[in-house]
Amino acid sequence: MYLAGASVRRVEDITEVLWGTKVSPGTISNLNKKVYWQIEDWRNRPLVAEYPYVYMDGIYLKKN
């Protein structure tokens, strides 16, 4: 959650709801240090195949 952009406070709140206990900021930091290199390796891996994708964007305006 933290690496995806959630604040430490938000991670504490979410873990309390999910598990009934908060995870301390120190624990969050230590866990991030352990896995960050794996995430960076994945993000920076070479893409050797073609990956087709569809990009869509839109806006909806409600008439009053």
N, CA, C, O and CB atoms as a CASP TS submission, in Angstrom:
PFRMAT TS
TARGET T0000
AUTHOR 0000-0000-0000
METHOD Language model
MODEL 1
PARENT N/A
ATOM      1  N   MET     1       0.834  -1.196   0.000  1.00  0.00           N
ATOM      2  CA  MET     1       0.000   0.000   0.000  1.00  0.00           C
ATOM      3  C   MET     1       0.873   1.252   0.000  1.00  0.00           C
ATOM      4  O   MET     1       0.609   2.207  -0.731  1.00  0.00           O
ATOM      5  CB  MET     1      -0.945   0.003   1.217  1.00  0.00           C
ATOM      6  N   TYR     2       1.907   1.233   0.824  1.00  0.00           N
ATOM      7  CA  TYR     2       2.776   2.398   0.942  1.00  0.00           C
ATOM      8  C   TYR     2       3.494   2.668  -0.376  1.00  0.00           C
ATOM      9  O   TYR     2       3.573   3.815  -0.818  1.00  0.00           O
ATOM     10  CB  TYR     2       3.795   2.196   2.073  1.00  0.00           C
ATOM     11  N   LEU     3       4.018   1.615  -1.006  1.00  0.00           N
ATOM     12  CA  LEU     3       4.717   1.784  -2.268  1.00  0.00           C
ATOM     13  C   LEU     3       3.784   2.222  -3.385  1.00  0.00           C
ATOM     14  O   LEU     3       4.231   2.788  -4.382  1.00  0.00           O
ATOM     15  CB  LEU     3       5.407   0.503  -2.650  1.00  0.00           C
ATOM     16  N   ALA     4       2.513   1.967  -3.229  1.00  0.00           N
ATOM     17  CA  ALA     4       1.533   2.396  -4.224  1.00  0.00           C
ATOM     18  C   ALA     4       1.082   3.835  -3.981  1.00  0.00           C
ATOM     19  O   ALA     4       0.287   4.370  -4.754  1.00  0.00           O
ATOM     20  CB  ALA     4       0.325   1.461  -4.213  1.00  0.00           C
ATOM     21  N   GLY     5       1.575   4.461  -2.924  1.00  0.00           N
ATOM     22  CA  GLY     5       1.272   5.865  -2.690  1.00  0.00           C
ATOM     23  C   GLY     5       0.453   6.173  -1.451  1.00  0.00           C
ATOM     24  O   GLY     5       0.209   7.340  -1.147  1.00  0.00           O
ATOM     25  N   ALA     6       0.026   5.147  -0.729  1.00  0.00           N
ATOM     26  CA  ALA     6      -0.732   5.397   0.499  1.00  0.00           C
ATOM     27  C   ALA     6       0.218   5.925   1.574  1.00  0.00           C
ATOM     28  O   ALA     6       1.365   5.489   1.665  1.00  0.00           O
ATOM     29  CB  ALA     6      -1.455   4.099   0.987  1.00  0.00           C
ATOM     30  N   SER     7      -0.259   6.852   2.375  1.00  0.00           N
ATOM     31  CA  SER     7       0.564   7.380   3.458  1.00  0.00           C
ATOM     32  C   SER     7       0.724   6.328   4.552  1.00  0.00           C
ATOM     33  O   SER     7      -0.046   5.371   4.634  1.00  0.00           O
ATOM     34  CB  SER     7      -0.056   8.673   4.037  1.00  0.00           C
ATOM     35  N   VAL     8       1.738   6.527   5.386  1.00  0.00           N
ATOM     36  CA  VAL     8       1.964   5.605   6.506  1.00  0.00           C
ATOM     37  C   VAL     8       0.730   5.578   7.395  1.00  0.00           C
ATOM     38  O   VAL     8       0.324   4.514   7.861  1.00  0.00           O
ATOM     39  CB  VAL     8       3.219   6.018   7.328  1.00  0.00           C
ATOM     40  N   ARG     9       0.138   6.726   7.630  1.00  0.00           N
ATOM     41  CA  ARG     9      -1.070   6.798   8.467  1.00  0.00           C
ATOM     42  C   ARG     9      -2.209   5.989   7.847  1.00  0.00           C
ATOM     43  O   ARG     9      -2.945   5.297   8.550  1.00  0.00           O
ATOM     44  CB  ARG     9      -1.509   8.269   8.662  1.00  0.00           C
ATOM     45  N   ARG    10      -2.347   6.083   6.530  1.00  0.00           N
ATOM     46  CA  ARG    10      -3.414   5.336   5.836  1.00  0.00           C
ATOM     47  C   ARG    10      -3.149   3.836   5.928  1.00  0.00           C
ATOM     48  O   ARG    10      -4.080   3.053   6.117  1.00  0.00           O
ATOM     49  CB  ARG    10      -3.517   5.773   4.343  1.00  0.00           C
ATOM     50  N   VAL    11      -1.891   3.431   5.797  1.00  0.00           N
ATOM     51  CA  VAL    11      -1.548   2.015   5.926  1.00  0.00           C
ATOM     52  C   VAL    11      -1.889   1.525   7.328  1.00  0.00           C
ATOM     53  O   VAL    11      -2.411   0.422   7.492  1.00  0.00           O
ATOM     54  CB  VAL    11      -0.048   1.782   5.621  1.00  0.00           C
ATOM     55  N   GLU    12      -1.596   2.338   8.337  1.00  0.00           N
ATOM     56  CA  GLU    12      -1.953   1.970   9.713  1.00  0.00           C
ATOM     57  C   GLU    12      -3.464   1.749   9.833  1.00  0.00           C
ATOM     58  O   GLU    12      -3.910   0.757  10.410  1.00  0.00           O
ATOM     59  CB  GLU    12      -1.492   3.068  10.708  1.00  0.00           C
ATOM     60  N   ASP    13      -4.237   2.672   9.286  1.00  0.00           N
ATOM     61  CA  ASP    13      -5.703   2.567   9.371  1.00  0.00           C
ATOM     62  C   ASP    13      -6.218   1.320   8.649  1.00  0.00           C
ATOM     63  O   ASP    13      -7.081   0.611   9.165  1.00  0.00           O
ATOM     64  CB  ASP    13      -6.363   3.823   8.777  1.00  0.00           C
ATOM     65  N   ILE    14      -5.689   1.060   7.464  1.00  0.00           N
ATOM     66  CA  ILE    14      -6.151  -0.090   6.675  1.00  0.00           C
ATOM     67  C   ILE    14      -5.795  -1.402   7.362  1.00  0.00           C
ATOM     68  O   ILE    14      -6.621  -2.313   7.419  1.00  0.00           O
ATOM     69  CB  ILE    14      -5.541  -0.054   5.264  1.00  0.00           C
ATOM     70  N   THR    15      -4.578  -1.509   7.881  1.00  0.00           N
ATOM     71  CA  THR    15      -4.195  -2.751   8.554  1.00  0.00           C
ATOM     72  C   THR    15      -5.020  -2.968   9.820  1.00  0.00           C
ATOM     73  O   THR    15      -5.313  -4.107  10.187  1.00  0.00           O
ATOM     74  CB  THR    15      -2.699  -2.733   8.897  1.00  0.00           C
ATOM     75  N   GLU    16      -5.393  -1.881  10.483  1.00  0.00           N
ATOM     76  CA  GLU    16      -6.233  -2.039  11.674  1.00  0.00           C
ATOM     77  C   GLU    16      -7.608  -2.590  11.285  1.00  0.00           C
ATOM     78  O   GLU    16      -8.146  -3.453  11.979  1.00  0.00           O
ATOM     79  CB  GLU    16      -6.384  -0.687  12.418  1.00  0.00           C
ATOM     80  N   VAL    17      -8.174  -2.102  10.195  1.00  0.00           N
ATOM     81  CA  VAL    17      -9.477  -2.588   9.744  1.00  0.00           C
ATOM     82  C   VAL    17      -9.371  -4.050   9.299  1.00  0.00           C
ATOM     83  O   VAL    17     -10.232  -4.865   9.632  1.00  0.00           O
ATOM     84  CB  VAL    17     -10.015  -1.709   8.589  1.00  0.00           C
ATOM     85  N   LEU    18      -8.317  -4.380   8.548  1.00  0.00           N
ATOM     86  CA  LEU    18      -8.179  -5.737   8.010  1.00  0.00           C
ATOM     87  C   LEU    18      -7.803  -6.763   9.071  1.00  0.00           C
ATOM     88  O   LEU    18      -8.357  -7.863   9.098  1.00  0.00           O
ATOM     89  CB  LEU    18      -7.144  -5.749   6.916  1.00  0.00           C
ATOM     90  N   TRP    19      -6.874  -6.412   9.936  1.00  0.00           N
ATOM     91  CA  TRP    19      -6.312  -7.400  10.866  1.00  0.00           C
ATOM     92  C   TRP    19      -6.646  -7.143  12.326  1.00  0.00           C
ATOM     93  O   TRP    19      -6.325  -7.960  13.189  1.00  0.00           O
ATOM     94  CB  TRP    19      -4.831  -7.440  10.714  1.00  0.00           C
ATOM     95  N   GLY    20      -7.292  -6.009  12.612  1.00  0.00           N
ATOM     96  CA  GLY    20      -7.637  -5.706  13.999  1.00  0.00           C
ATOM     97  C   GLY    20      -6.486  -5.132  14.799  1.00  0.00           C
ATOM     98  O   GLY    20      -6.613  -4.965  16.012  1.00  0.00           O
ATOM     99  N   THR    21      -5.373  -4.826  14.164  1.00  0.00           N
ATOM    100  CA  THR    21      -4.226  -4.227  14.839  1.00  0.00           C
ATOM    101  C   THR    21      -3.485  -3.336  13.859  1.00  0.00           C
ATOM    102  O   THR    21      -3.462  -3.605  12.658  1.00  0.00           O
ATOM    103  CB  THR    21      -3.282  -5.314  15.417  1.00  0.00           C
ATOM    104  N   LYS    22      -2.876  -2.270  14.380  1.00  0.00           N
ATOM    105  CA  LYS    22      -2.125  -1.361  13.515  1.00  0.00           C
ATOM    106  C   LYS    22      -0.711  -1.885  13.300  1.00  0.00           C
ATOM    107  O   LYS    22      -0.144  -2.563  14.157  1.00  0.00           O
ATOM    108  CB  LYS    22      -2.085   0.056  14.118  1.00  0.00           C
ATOM    109  N   VAL    23      -0.158  -1.559  12.149  1.00  0.00           N
ATOM    110  CA  VAL    23       1.243  -1.838  11.864  1.00  0.00           C
ATOM    111  C   VAL    23       1.994  -0.531  12.077  1.00  0.00           C
ATOM    112  O   VAL    23       1.607   0.501  11.530  1.00  0.00           O
ATOM    113  CB  VAL    23       1.451  -2.405  10.398  1.00  0.00           C
ATOM    114  N   SER    24       3.050  -0.566  12.857  1.00  0.00           N
ATOM    115  CA  SER    24       3.769   0.659  13.199  1.00  0.00           C
ATOM    116  C   SER    24       4.494   1.240  11.988  1.00  0.00           C
ATOM    117  O   SER    24       4.813   0.513  11.047  1.00  0.00           O
ATOM    118  CB  SER    24       4.766   0.389  14.321  1.00  0.00           C
ATOM    119  N   PRO    25       4.756   2.556  12.007  1.00  0.00           N
ATOM    120  CA  PRO    25       5.512   3.165  10.917  1.00  0.00           C
ATOM    121  C   PRO    25       6.888   2.522  10.723  1.00  0.00           C
ATOM    122  O   PRO    25       7.356   2.395   9.592  1.00  0.00           O
ATOM    123  CB  PRO    25       5.675   4.648  11.174  1.00  0.00           C
ATOM    124  N   GLY    26       7.536   2.116  11.816  1.00  0.00           N
ATOM    125  CA  GLY    26       8.830   1.448  11.724  1.00  0.00           C
ATOM    126  C   GLY    26       8.737   0.115  10.996  1.00  0.00           C
ATOM    127  O   GLY    26       9.610  -0.224  10.198  1.00  0.00           O
ATOM    128  N   THR    27       7.680  -0.638  11.271  1.00  0.00           N
ATOM    129  CA  THR    27       7.465  -1.917  10.593  1.00  0.00           C
ATOM    130  C   THR    27       7.211  -1.698   9.108  1.00  0.00           C
ATOM    131  O   THR    27       7.738  -2.430   8.270  1.00  0.00           O
ATOM    132  CB  THR    27       6.287  -2.675  11.228  1.00  0.00           C
ATOM    133  N   ILE    28       6.411  -0.699   8.783  1.00  0.00           N
ATOM    134  CA  ILE    28       6.140  -0.392   7.378  1.00  0.00           C
ATOM    135  C   ILE    28       7.435  -0.041   6.665  1.00  0.00           C
ATOM    136  O   ILE    28       7.680  -0.518   5.556  1.00  0.00           O
ATOM    137  CB  ILE    28       5.126   0.767   7.254  1.00  0.00           C
ATOM    138  N   SER    29       8.263   0.780   7.283  1.00  0.00           N
ATOM    139  CA  SER    29       9.543   1.167   6.694  1.00  0.00           C
ATOM    140  C   SER    29      10.459  -0.030   6.500  1.00  0.00           C
ATOM    141  O   SER    29      11.081  -0.170   5.447  1.00  0.00           O
ATOM    142  CB  SER    29      10.229   2.204   7.564  1.00  0.00           C
ATOM    143  N   ASN    30      10.547  -0.892   7.501  1.00  0.00           N
ATOM    144  CA  ASN    30      11.410  -2.076   7.407  1.00  0.00           C
ATOM    145  C   ASN    30      10.944  -3.032   6.313  1.00  0.00           C
ATOM    146  O   ASN    30      11.765  -3.585   5.581  1.00  0.00           O
ATOM    147  CB  ASN    30      11.450  -2.808   8.746  1.00  0.00           C
ATOM    148  N   LEU    31       9.644  -3.228   6.198  1.00  0.00           N
ATOM    149  CA  LEU    31       9.115  -4.105   5.153  1.00  0.00           C
ATOM    150  C   LEU    31       9.379  -3.525   3.770  1.00  0.00           C
ATOM    151  O   LEU    31       9.720  -4.256   2.840  1.00  0.00           O
ATOM    152  CB  LEU    31       7.611  -4.331   5.352  1.00  0.00           C
ATOM    153  N   ASN    32       9.221  -2.209   3.633  1.00  0.00           N
ATOM    154  CA  ASN    32       9.492  -1.573   2.344  1.00  0.00           C
ATOM    155  C   ASN    32      10.945  -1.732   1.932  1.00  0.00           C
ATOM    156  O   ASN    32      11.239  -1.960   0.758  1.00  0.00           O
ATOM    157  CB  ASN    32       9.132  -0.099   2.400  1.00  0.00           C
ATOM    158  N   LYS    33      11.854  -1.613   2.888  1.00  0.00           N
ATOM    159  CA  LYS    33      13.279  -1.778   2.586  1.00  0.00           C
ATOM    160  C   LYS    33      13.575  -3.191   2.082  1.00  0.00           C
ATOM    161  O   LYS    33      14.440  -3.382   1.228  1.00  0.00           O
ATOM    162  CB  LYS    33      14.129  -1.472   3.832  1.00  0.00           C
ATOM    163  N   LYS    34      12.857  -4.176   2.613  1.00  0.00           N
ATOM    164  CA  LYS    34      13.097  -5.568   2.232  1.00  0.00           C
ATOM    165  C   LYS    34      12.595  -5.894   0.833  1.00  0.00           C
ATOM    166  O   LYS    34      13.184  -6.734   0.152  1.00  0.00           O
ATOM    167  CB  LYS    34      12.442  -6.489   3.225  1.00  0.00           C
ATOM    168  N   VAL    35      11.523  -5.251   0.390  1.00  0.00           N
ATOM    169  CA  VAL    35      10.930  -5.607  -0.904  1.00  0.00           C
ATOM    170  C   VAL    35      11.148  -4.576  -1.998  1.00  0.00           C
ATOM    171  O   VAL    35      10.877  -4.857  -3.166  1.00  0.00           O
ATOM    172  CB  VAL    35       9.471  -5.826  -0.736  1.00  0.00           C
ATOM    173  N   TYR    36      11.632  -3.384  -1.650  1.00  0.00           N
ATOM    174  CA  TYR    36      11.738  -2.312  -2.634  1.00  0.00           C
ATOM    175  C   TYR    36      12.606  -2.704  -3.818  1.00  0.00           C
ATOM    176  O   TYR    36      12.260  -2.404  -4.961  1.00  0.00           O
ATOM    177  CB  TYR    36      12.293  -1.066  -1.987  1.00  0.00           C
ATOM    178  N   TRP    37      13.714  -3.361  -3.569  1.00  0.00           N
ATOM    179  CA  TRP    37      14.608  -3.739  -4.684  1.00  0.00           C
ATOM    180  C   TRP    37      13.919  -4.692  -5.649  1.00  0.00           C
ATOM    181  O   TRP    37      14.164  -4.633  -6.854  1.00  0.00           O
ATOM    182  CB  TRP    37      15.896  -4.390  -4.148  1.00  0.00           C
ATOM    183  N   GLN    38      13.056  -5.572  -5.137  1.00  0.00           N
ATOM    184  CA  GLN    38      12.333  -6.499  -6.015  1.00  0.00           C
ATOM    185  C   GLN    38      11.343  -5.744  -6.898  1.00  0.00           C
ATOM    186  O   GLN    38      11.182  -6.062  -8.076  1.00  0.00           O
ATOM    187  CB  GLN    38      11.595  -7.569  -5.182  1.00  0.00           C
ATOM    188  N   ILE    39      10.699  -4.768  -6.332  1.00  0.00           N
ATOM    189  CA  ILE    39       9.750  -3.969  -7.107  1.00  0.00           C
ATOM    190  C   ILE    39      10.489  -3.164  -8.166  1.00  0.00           C
ATOM    191  O   ILE    39      10.035  -3.082  -9.307  1.00  0.00           O
ATOM    192  CB  ILE    39       8.941  -3.030  -6.185  1.00  0.00           C
ATOM    193  N   GLU    40      11.616  -2.572  -7.805  1.00  0.00           N
ATOM    194  CA  GLU    40      12.404  -1.809  -8.769  1.00  0.00           C
ATOM    195  C   GLU    40      12.940  -2.697  -9.883  1.00  0.00           C
ATOM    196  O   GLU    40      12.937  -2.294 -11.046  1.00  0.00           O
ATOM    197  CB  GLU    40      13.557  -1.106  -8.067  1.00  0.00           C
ATOM    198  N   ASP    41      13.399  -3.901  -9.546  1.00  0.00           N
ATOM    199  CA  ASP    41      13.847  -4.846 -10.574  1.00  0.00           C
ATOM    200  C   ASP    41      12.718  -5.162 -11.548  1.00  0.00           C
ATOM    201  O   ASP    41      12.935  -5.203 -12.759  1.00  0.00           O
ATOM    202  CB  ASP    41      14.365  -6.143  -9.926  1.00  0.00           C
ATOM    203  N   TRP    42      11.522  -5.383 -11.030  1.00  0.00           N
ATOM    204  CA  TRP    42      10.378  -5.688 -11.887  1.00  0.00           C
ATOM    205  C   TRP    42      10.028  -4.492 -12.767  1.00  0.00           C
ATOM    206  O   TRP    42       9.757  -4.648 -13.958  1.00  0.00           O
ATOM    207  CB  TRP    42       9.163  -6.097 -11.037  1.00  0.00           C
ATOM    208  N   ARG    43      10.033  -3.299 -12.176  1.00  0.00           N
ATOM    209  CA  ARG    43       9.680  -2.099 -12.939  1.00  0.00           C
ATOM    210  C   ARG    43      10.692  -1.799 -14.039  1.00  0.00           C
ATOM    211  O   ARG    43      10.327  -1.245 -15.075  1.00  0.00           O
ATOM    212  CB  ARG    43       9.568  -0.903 -12.009  1.00  0.00           C
ATOM    213  N   ASN    44      11.934  -2.150 -13.833  1.00  0.00           N
ATOM    214  CA  ASN    44      13.007  -1.839 -14.782  1.00  0.00           C
ATOM    215  C   ASN    44      13.408  -3.017 -15.653  1.00  0.00           C
ATOM    216  O   ASN    44      14.420  -2.945 -16.350  1.00  0.00           O
ATOM    217  CB  ASN    44      14.208  -1.347 -14.042  1.00  0.00           C
ATOM    218  N   ARG    45      12.641  -4.101 -15.629  1.00  0.00           N
ATOM    219  CA  ARG    45      12.977  -5.278 -16.413  1.00  0.00           C
ATOM    220  C   ARG    45      12.864  -4.965 -17.904  1.00  0.00           C
ATOM    221  O   ARG    45      12.067  -4.113 -18.296  1.00  0.00           O
ATOM    222  CB  ARG    45      12.064  -6.461 -16.035  1.00  0.00           C
ATOM    223  N   PRO    46      13.639  -5.634 -18.724  1.00  0.00           N
ATOM    224  CA  PRO    46      13.502  -5.424 -20.158  1.00  0.00           C
ATOM    225  C   PRO    46      12.204  -6.064 -20.671  1.00  0.00           C
ATOM    226  O   PRO    46      11.829  -7.159 -20.250  1.00  0.00           O
ATOM    227  CB  PRO    46      14.722  -6.003 -20.906  1.00  0.00           C
ATOM    228  N   LEU    47      11.550  -5.381 -21.558  1.00  0.00           N
ATOM    229  CA  LEU    47      10.340  -5.906 -22.179  1.00  0.00           C
ATOM    230  C   LEU    47      10.745  -6.485 -23.526  1.00  0.00           C
ATOM    231  O   LEU    47      11.076  -5.750 -24.457  1.00  0.00           O
ATOM    232  CB  LEU    47       9.231  -4.796 -22.334  1.00  0.00           C
ATOM    233  N   VAL    48      10.716  -7.802 -23.620  1.00  0.00           N
ATOM    234  CA  VAL    48      11.231  -8.467 -24.820  1.00  0.00           C
ATOM    235  C   VAL    48      10.129  -8.837 -25.808  1.00  0.00           C
ATOM    236  O   VAL    48      10.423  -9.201 -26.947  1.00  0.00           O
ATOM    237  CB  VAL    48      11.995  -9.711 -24.430  1.00  0.00           C
ATOM    238  N   ALA    49       8.910  -8.754 -25.406  1.00  0.00           N
ATOM    239  CA  ALA    49       7.794  -9.099 -26.291  1.00  0.00           C
ATOM    240  C   ALA    49       6.972  -7.846 -26.582  1.00  0.00           C
ATOM    241  O   ALA    49       7.190  -6.794 -25.982  1.00  0.00           O
ATOM    242  CB  ALA    49       6.900 -10.207 -25.656  1.00  0.00           C
ATOM    243  N   GLU    50       6.041  -7.972 -27.498  1.00  0.00           N
ATOM    244  CA  GLU    50       5.118  -6.880 -27.752  1.00  0.00           C
ATOM    245  C   GLU    50       3.941  -7.000 -26.786  1.00  0.00           C
ATOM    246  O   GLU    50       3.430  -8.094 -26.544  1.00  0.00           O
ATOM    247  CB  GLU    50       4.633  -6.888 -29.232  1.00  0.00           C
ATOM    248  N   TYR    51       3.528  -5.883 -26.251  1.00  0.00           N
ATOM    249  CA  TYR    51       2.431  -5.858 -25.298  1.00  0.00           C
ATOM    250  C   TYR    51       1.358  -4.906 -25.808  1.00  0.00           C
ATOM    251  O   TYR    51       1.444  -3.698 -25.586  1.00  0.00           O
ATOM    252  CB  TYR    51       2.924  -5.436 -23.888  1.00  0.00           C
ATOM    253  N   PRO    52       0.351  -5.439 -26.487  1.00  0.00           N
ATOM    254  CA  PRO    52      -0.714  -4.560 -26.979  1.00  0.00           C
ATOM    255  C   PRO    52      -1.538  -4.023 -25.806  1.00  0.00           C
ATOM    256  O   PRO    52      -1.705  -4.696 -24.788  1.00  0.00           O
ATOM    257  CB  PRO    52      -1.628  -5.315 -27.981  1.00  0.00           C
ATOM    258  N   TYR    53      -2.039  -2.824 -25.965  1.00  0.00           N
ATOM    259  CA  TYR    53      -2.865  -2.236 -24.923  1.00  0.00           C
ATOM    260  C   TYR    53      -3.899  -1.318 -25.549  1.00  0.00           C
ATOM    261  O   TYR    53      -3.768  -0.902 -26.700  1.00  0.00           O
ATOM    262  CB  TYR    53      -2.003  -1.469 -23.904  1.00  0.00           C
ATOM    263  N   VAL    54      -4.908  -1.015 -24.788  1.00  0.00           N
ATOM    264  CA  VAL    54      -5.934  -0.067 -25.201  1.00  0.00           C
ATOM    265  C   VAL    54      -5.949   1.041 -24.159  1.00  0.00           C
ATOM    266  O   VAL    54      -6.043   0.781 -22.960  1.00  0.00           O
ATOM    267  CB  VAL    54      -7.351  -0.754 -25.345  1.00  0.00           C
ATOM    268  N   TYR    55      -5.856   2.261 -24.625  1.00  0.00           N
ATOM    269  CA  TYR    55      -5.917   3.416 -23.737  1.00  0.00           C
ATOM    270  C   TYR    55      -7.247   4.108 -23.967  1.00  0.00           C
ATOM    271  O   TYR    55      -7.588   4.465 -25.095  1.00  0.00           O
ATOM    272  CB  TYR    55      -4.719   4.395 -23.981  1.00  0.00           C
ATOM    273  N   MET    56      -7.981   4.290 -22.910  1.00  0.00           N
ATOM    274  CA  MET    56      -9.278   4.951 -23.032  1.00  0.00           C
ATOM    275  C   MET    56      -9.348   6.098 -22.030  1.00  0.00           C
ATOM    276  O   MET    56      -8.830   6.012 -20.917  1.00  0.00           O
ATOM    277  CB  MET    56     -10.445   3.944 -22.801  1.00  0.00           C
ATOM    278  N   ASP    57      -9.984   7.140 -22.448  1.00  0.00           N
ATOM    279  CA  ASP    57     -10.158   8.291 -21.584  1.00  0.00           C
ATOM    280  C   ASP    57     -11.558   8.833 -21.837  1.00  0.00           C
ATOM    281  O   ASP    57     -12.082   8.704 -22.944  1.00  0.00           O
ATOM    282  CB  ASP    57      -9.056   9.383 -21.841  1.00  0.00           C
ATOM    283  N   GLY    58     -12.144   9.415 -20.863  1.00  0.00           N
ATOM    284  CA  GLY    58     -13.481   9.942 -21.074  1.00  0.00           C
ATOM    285  C   GLY    58     -13.912  10.854 -19.950  1.00  0.00           C
ATOM    286  O   GLY    58     -13.287  10.922 -18.891  1.00  0.00           O
ATOM    287  N   ILE    59     -14.981  11.541 -20.210  1.00  0.00           N
ATOM    288  CA  ILE    59     -15.560  12.416 -19.208  1.00  0.00           C
ATOM    289  C   ILE    59     -17.079  12.315 -19.335  1.00  0.00           C
ATOM    290  O   ILE    59     -17.601  12.188 -20.443  1.00  0.00           O
ATOM    291  CB  ILE    59     -15.063  13.898 -19.379  1.00  0.00           C
ATOM    292  N   TYR    60     -17.767  12.368 -18.246  1.00  0.00           N
ATOM    293  CA  TYR    60     -19.221  12.305 -18.233  1.00  0.00           C
ATOM    294  C   TYR    60     -19.732  13.586 -17.563  1.00  0.00           C
ATOM    295  O   TYR    60     -19.383  13.882 -16.420  1.00  0.00           O
ATOM    296  CB  TYR    60     -19.736  11.011 -17.484  1.00  0.00           C
ATOM    297  N   LEU    61     -20.537  14.313 -18.268  1.00  0.00           N
ATOM    298  CA  LEU    61     -21.130  15.534 -17.721  1.00  0.00           C
ATOM    299  C   LEU    61     -22.620  15.307 -17.566  1.00  0.00           C
ATOM    300  O   LEU    61     -23.322  15.037 -18.540  1.00  0.00           O
ATOM    301  CB  LEU    61     -20.843  16.772 -18.633  1.00  0.00           C
ATOM    302  N   LYS    62     -23.092  15.416 -16.357  1.00  0.00           N
ATOM    303  CA  LYS    62     -24.514  15.197 -16.074  1.00  0.00           C
ATOM    304  C   LYS    62     -25.274  16.499 -16.343  1.00  0.00           C
ATOM    305  O   LYS    62     -24.895  17.572 -15.873  1.00  0.00           O
ATOM    306  CB  LYS    62     -24.730  14.717 -14.590  1.00  0.00           C
ATOM    307  N   LYS    63     -26.354  16.369 -17.113  1.00  0.00           N
ATOM    308  CA  LYS    63     -27.206  17.524 -17.364  1.00  0.00           C
ATOM    309  C   LYS    63     -28.141  17.717 -16.181  1.00  0.00           C
ATOM    310  O   LYS    63     -28.681  16.755 -15.636  1.00  0.00           O
ATOM    311  CB  LYS    63     -28.008  17.352 -18.679  1.00  0.00           C
ATOM    312  N   ASN    64     -28.319  18.945 -15.802  1.00  0.00           N
ATOM    313  CA  ASN    64     -29.221  19.236 -14.675  1.00  0.00           C
ATOM    314  C   ASN    64     -30.636  19.377 -15.132  1.00  0.00           C
ATOM    315  O   ASN    64     -31.526  19.622 -14.317  1.00  0.00           O
ATOM    316  CB  ASN    64     -28.798  20.493 -13.954  1.00  0.00           C
TER
END
